[in-house]
Amino acid sequence: MFRTRHLPAVILGTATAYLGAQLWHTVRDRNRWPFCAYNMFNYRVPETWEQLRIVLYDDRGRTTGPQDPWGLLPVEFFRVVSILESVLIGNQDEKLKEAFCERTLRRLNTARWPDFDEVRASAALPDGRPFAALEVYLVEVDAVRCDPRDRASVLSAGLLHRHDPGRVTGPDGPRWRPAAGSRAVSGGVRGDV
């Protein structure tokens, strides 16, 4: 029979083990329920979901991307997606969209920022050339069929917005790599492309 005088020791031992496991997960940046490195990101992902991808062009029409949009703005990476959704999806004002994209490209070309904490470094071309155009895509991904290391591996892609004042983007768009069992993917109009 369990004696109640051992109860404080059992509770203390259990709490110490739990906190030790939590500390290990925090230090190692691992998430295994019920332990989480940072509970803001601890959630269940559906089978397929949508994400934003960007493609940036230099003045010669050469591309960088598709890539995550985190390097577009000097704010925490998880806020960049909310800002883009608010401006490009939840807004019908085309002048506002164009002004936003114009200012974003100007900032990328004139005032780059370093990687710091949860702010990702500004997007940059390998040869240091300035950006001339920006495309934002809404893509559908799957954790099993899409390669998580390859931002071009998607189930489908739809163009949300193109900002191309110098007409440097080509007709082909980015080179998407359709995941196994997905629909055809190209850089066309919003929807199944």
Phi, psi and chi 1 to 4 in degrees:
 res  aa     phi    psi   chi1   chi2   chi3   chi4
   1 MET       -  141.2  175.3  115.4 -170.9      -
   2 PHE   -78.2  130.3 -171.3   75.0      -      -
   3 ARG   -93.4  140.8  -63.9 -170.9  177.7  165.9
   4 THR   -71.2  -19.0   57.0      -      -      -
   5 ARG   -71.6  -17.8   68.4  179.0 -178.0 -178.0
   6 HIS   -88.3   -9.0  -63.0  -61.0      -      -
   7 LEU   -57.8  -46.3 -172.3   58.3      -      -
   8 PRO   -59.6  -37.8  -25.1   34.3      -      -
   9 ALA   -67.6  -39.6      -      -      -      -
  10 VAL   -65.2  -44.6  170.3      -      -      -
  11 ILE   -63.4  -45.4  -68.6  172.3      -      -
  12 LEU   -62.5  -42.2 -177.9   61.6      -      -
  13 GLY   -64.6  -42.8      -      -      -      -
  14 THR   -64.3  -45.4  -56.7      -      -      -
  15 ALA   -63.5  -41.1      -      -      -      -
  16 THR   -64.0  -42.9  -58.4      -      -      -
  17 ALA   -63.5  -43.7      -      -      -      -
  18 TYR   -62.6  -49.1 -179.6   85.7      -      -
  19 LEU   -64.4  -35.5  -69.1  174.0      -      -
  20 GLY   -63.6  -44.7      -      -      -      -
  21 ALA   -63.8  -41.3      -      -      -      -
  22 GLN   -62.5  -43.4  176.7   61.9   48.8      -
  23 LEU   -62.1  -43.0  179.3   62.6      -      -
  24 TRP   -59.1  -46.1 -176.5   88.3      -      -
  25 HIS   -64.5  -37.1  -78.9   80.2      -      -
  26 THR   -66.9  -47.6  -59.0      -      -      -
  27 VAL   -65.5  -40.2  169.8      -      -      -
  28 ARG   -84.4   -4.6  -60.5  -70.1  -54.8 -115.2
  29 ASP    55.7   51.9 -166.1   26.3      -      -
  30 ARG  -117.1  146.4  -59.9  -75.9 -171.5 -101.0
  31 ASN  -122.8  112.4  -68.4  -43.0      -      -
  32 ARG  -140.3  113.3  -70.1 -171.8 -167.1   96.3
  33 TRP   -54.3  135.4 -169.4   90.6      -      -
  34 PRO   -92.5   12.7   36.3  -36.5      -      -
  35 PHE   -96.8  141.1  -54.3  103.3      -      -
  36 CYS  -142.7  135.7  177.1      -      -      -
  37 ALA   -64.2  -37.5      -      -      -      -
  38 TYR  -158.0  110.5 -173.6   40.5      -      -
  39 ASN   -66.6   -9.4   63.7    6.3      -      -
  40 MET   -63.4  -29.5  178.0  177.2  172.5      -
  41 PHE  -103.4    7.2  -59.8  105.6      -      -
  42 ASN   -90.8   97.8 -167.0    8.6      -      -
  43 TYR  -153.5  161.7   58.6   90.9      -      -
  44 ARG   -87.1  131.2 -175.5  179.7  171.6  100.0
  45 VAL   -94.4  133.9  177.0      -      -      -
  46 PRO   -67.5  172.9   22.3  -29.6      -      -
  47 GLU   -59.9  -46.7 -173.1  174.2  -41.2      -
  48 THR  -129.6  151.2   63.0      -      -      -
  49 TRP  -152.9  168.4   64.7   95.5      -      -
  50 GLU  -103.4  145.9  -67.2  177.9  -31.3      -
  51 GLN  -139.1  164.3  -66.8 -179.8  -27.5      -
  52 LEU   -97.9  142.9  -67.8  176.7      -      -
  53 ARG  -132.6  149.8  -63.2  -79.9 -168.0  -82.2
  54 ILE  -121.9  154.4   61.8  165.8      -      -
  55 VAL  -130.9  127.1  177.2      -      -      -
  56 LEU  -110.8  143.8  -66.4  158.4      -      -
  57 TYR  -121.7  144.1  -66.8   82.7      -      -
  58 ASP   -89.5 -177.8   69.2    6.9      -      -
  59 ASP   -71.2   -8.7   56.9   -4.6      -      -
  60 ARG   -98.4   -1.1  -64.3  179.5 -175.0  166.0
  61 GLY    89.3    5.0      -      -      -      -
  62 ARG   -77.2  143.3  -68.4 -177.5  -61.9 -177.8
  63 THR  -106.7  156.9   65.4      -      -      -
  64 THR  -128.6  126.5  179.9      -      -      -
  65 GLY   119.8 -178.3      -      -      -      -
  66 PRO   -65.5  144.2   -2.5    8.3      -      -
  67 GLN  -147.9  166.9   62.5 -171.2   15.3      -
  68 ASP   -66.9  150.9  -68.3  -51.4      -      -
  69 PRO   -80.8    5.7   30.5  -35.6      -      -
  70 TRP   -61.2  -26.7  -55.9  -30.3      -      -
  71 GLY   -87.8    9.1      -      -      -      -
  72 LEU   -79.7  -32.9  -78.0 -176.9      -      -
  73 LEU  -131.1  146.0  -58.5  170.0      -      -
  74 PRO   -84.1   54.8   30.5  -34.3      -      -
  75 VAL  -130.0  172.9  -62.0      -      -      -
  76 GLU   -54.6  138.4  -67.2   89.7  -12.4      -
  77 PHE   -55.8  -35.8   72.5   92.6      -      -
  78 PHE   -73.9  -17.4   52.6   87.2      -      -
  79 ARG   -82.8  -24.4  -65.2 -174.8 -163.1  -79.4
  80 VAL   -59.3  -44.3  173.3      -      -      -
  81 VAL   -62.4  -44.2  172.3      -      -      -
  82 SER   -61.4  -41.0  -61.1      -      -      -
  83 ILE   -65.3  -46.5  -67.5  168.3      -      -
  84 LEU   -62.1  -42.1  -71.8  175.8      -      -
  85 GLU   -62.1  -41.8  -72.8  174.7  -10.6      -
  86 SER   -64.1  -43.0  176.7      -      -      -
  87 VAL   -80.2  -43.7  172.1      -      -      -
  88 LEU   -96.4  -24.0  -59.8  177.1      -      -
  89 ILE  -106.1  -48.2  -62.4  174.1      -      -
  90 GLY   -85.3    9.6      -      -      -      -
  91 ASN  -130.1  137.5  174.4   35.2      -      -
  92 GLN  -103.6   -3.3  -60.0  -57.2  -41.7      -
  93 ASP   -78.9  103.6 -174.7   -5.1      -      -
  94 GLU   -64.4  -33.1  -68.5  -60.4  -40.7      -
  95 LYS   -65.2  -39.6  -72.2 -177.3 -178.3 -179.5
  96 LEU   -65.1  -42.4  178.2   65.6      -      -
  97 LYS   -60.1  -46.4  -68.3  178.4 -176.3 -178.3
  98 GLU   -64.8  -42.3  -72.7  -61.6  -47.5      -
  99 ALA   -63.7  -41.7      -      -      -      -
 100 PHE   -60.2  -49.3  174.6   81.2      -      -
 101 CYS   -64.8  -39.6  -69.1      -      -      -
 102 GLU   -60.8  -46.6  178.3   65.5   34.3      -
 103 ARG   -67.1  -36.3  -71.5 -179.6 -175.0  152.2
 104 THR   -63.5  -47.1  -59.9      -      -      -
 105 LEU   -64.3  -40.1  -73.5 -179.9      -      -
 106 ARG   -61.3  -42.6 -172.4  175.7  -25.2  120.7
 107 ARG   -64.7  -42.7  173.8   74.7 -168.1 -117.9
 108 LEU   -62.0  -34.5  -73.2  172.2      -      -
 109 ASN   -84.0  -23.2  -69.9  -29.8      -      -
 110 THR  -116.1  -24.7   60.8      -      -      -
 111 ALA  -140.3   70.9      -      -      -      -
 112 ARG   -68.2  157.6  -64.5 -156.8  166.0  106.8
 113 TRP  -132.0  154.1   58.1   90.9      -      -
 114 PRO   -84.6  168.3   30.9  -35.3      -      -
 115 ASP   -73.4  126.1 -168.8   29.8      -      -
 116 PHE  -148.8  122.8  176.1   74.0      -      -
 117 ASP    51.8 -114.8 -167.6   27.4      -      -
 118 GLU   -98.9    8.1  -67.2 -179.4   -4.9      -
 119 VAL   -97.2  118.8  175.9      -      -      -
 120 ARG   -79.0  150.5  -60.0  -62.4 -172.7 -111.3
 121 ALA   -60.8  152.6      -      -      -      -
 122 SER   -63.1  146.9   59.5      -      -      -
 123 ALA   -63.6  144.2      -      -      -      -
 124 ALA  -151.7  148.6      -      -      -      -
 125 LEU   -83.2  146.4  -69.3  168.3      -      -
 126 PRO   -57.6  -34.0  -19.5   27.5      -      -
 127 ASP   -92.2    4.0   60.0    2.5      -      -
 128 GLY    79.9    4.5      -      -      -      -
 129 ARG   -66.5  154.4  -63.5 -172.4   63.6   82.6
 130 PRO   -76.7  154.4   24.6  -30.9      -      -
 131 PHE   -80.5  143.8  -66.3  115.0      -      -
 132 ALA  -120.8  -18.4      -      -      -      -
 133 ALA  -151.8  158.6      -      -      -      -
 134 LEU  -142.6  134.6  161.7   71.6      -      -
 135 GLU  -124.6  139.8  -67.5  176.8  -24.8      -
 136 VAL  -119.5  126.9 -179.2      -      -      -
 137 TYR  -117.2  148.2  -71.1   86.5      -      -
 138 LEU  -105.4  117.6 -173.9   64.7      -      -
 139 VAL  -115.6  154.0  -60.1      -      -      -
 140 GLU  -106.4  129.9 -177.8 -176.9   20.7      -
 141 VAL  -126.1  163.2  -64.8      -      -      -
 142 ASP  -137.2  134.2  178.7  -69.0      -      -
 143 ALA   -66.2  -25.6      -      -      -      -
 144 VAL   -94.3  -47.5  174.9      -      -      -
 145 ARG   -82.6  -25.6  -65.8 -177.7  -77.1  171.4
 146 CYS   -96.2  142.9  -63.0      -      -      -
 147 ASP   -79.4  115.4 -177.9   -3.4      -      -
 148 PRO   -66.7  -17.0   23.0  -30.6      -      -
 149 ARG   -87.3  -15.9  -64.1  161.9  -62.1 -167.7
 150 ASP  -108.8  107.0 -179.4    4.4      -      -
 151 ARG   -72.8   -8.1  -53.9  -36.8  -82.8  164.9
 152 ALA   -92.7   -7.7      -      -      -      -
 153 SER   -83.9  106.8  174.7      -      -      -
 154 VAL  -141.0  164.5  -62.0      -      -      -
 155 LEU   -83.6  -40.6  -62.4  177.4      -      -
 156 SER  -155.9  160.6   65.1      -      -      -
 157 ALA  -143.3  139.2      -      -      -      -
 158 GLY  -134.1  133.1      -      -      -      -
 159 LEU   -72.9  121.8  179.8   64.0      -      -
 160 LEU   -88.0  -45.7  -76.7  177.3      -      -
 161 HIS  -156.5  141.3 -172.3   76.0      -      -
 162 ARG  -124.1  126.2  175.4  179.9  -69.7  136.3
 163 HIS  -114.7  107.6  177.3   72.1      -      -
 164 ASP  -142.5   70.8 -174.1   12.6      -      -
 165 PRO   -65.6  -28.2   21.1  -29.0      -      -
 166 GLY   -94.3    3.8      -      -      -      -
 167 ARG    52.6   55.4  -52.3 -112.2 -173.5  -97.1
 168 VAL  -102.4  -13.9  -62.7      -      -      -
 169 THR   -74.7  142.8   60.3      -      -      -
 170 GLY   -90.9  172.7      -      -      -      -
 171 PRO   -72.5  -20.0   26.2  -32.3      -      -
 172 ASP   -78.8  -34.9  -62.9  -26.7      -      -
 173 GLY    74.7 -165.3      -      -      -      -
 174 PRO   -70.7  162.4   24.3  -31.1      -      -
 175 ARG   -95.9   90.2  -58.9 -156.2 -169.3  -54.1
 176 TRP   -75.9  148.6  -60.7  105.3      -      -
 177 ARG  -115.0  104.5  -74.8 -175.8  -86.9  -69.5
 178 PRO   -62.8  133.0   -7.1   14.1      -      -
 179 ALA   -72.5  160.8      -      -      -      -
 180 ALA   -56.1  130.8      -      -      -      -
 181 GLY    78.4   13.1      -      -      -      -
 182 SER   -97.8  170.0   65.4      -      -      -
 183 ARG   -75.1  169.4  -62.0  164.1  -83.9 -158.4
 184 ALA   -62.4  142.3      -      -      -      -
 185 VAL  -124.0  133.6  177.6      -      -      -
 186 SER  -151.0 -175.0   71.2      -      -      -
 187 GLY   -99.7   32.9      -      -      -      -
 188 GLY   -81.1 -143.9      -      -      -      -
 189 VAL   -77.3  166.0  -63.3      -      -      -
 190 ARG   -60.2  137.8  171.4  100.0  165.6   80.0
 191 GLY   118.2 -156.5      -      -      -      -
 192 ASP   -70.9  115.4  -97.8   -5.3      -      -
 193 VAL  -127.7      -  -69.2      -      -      -
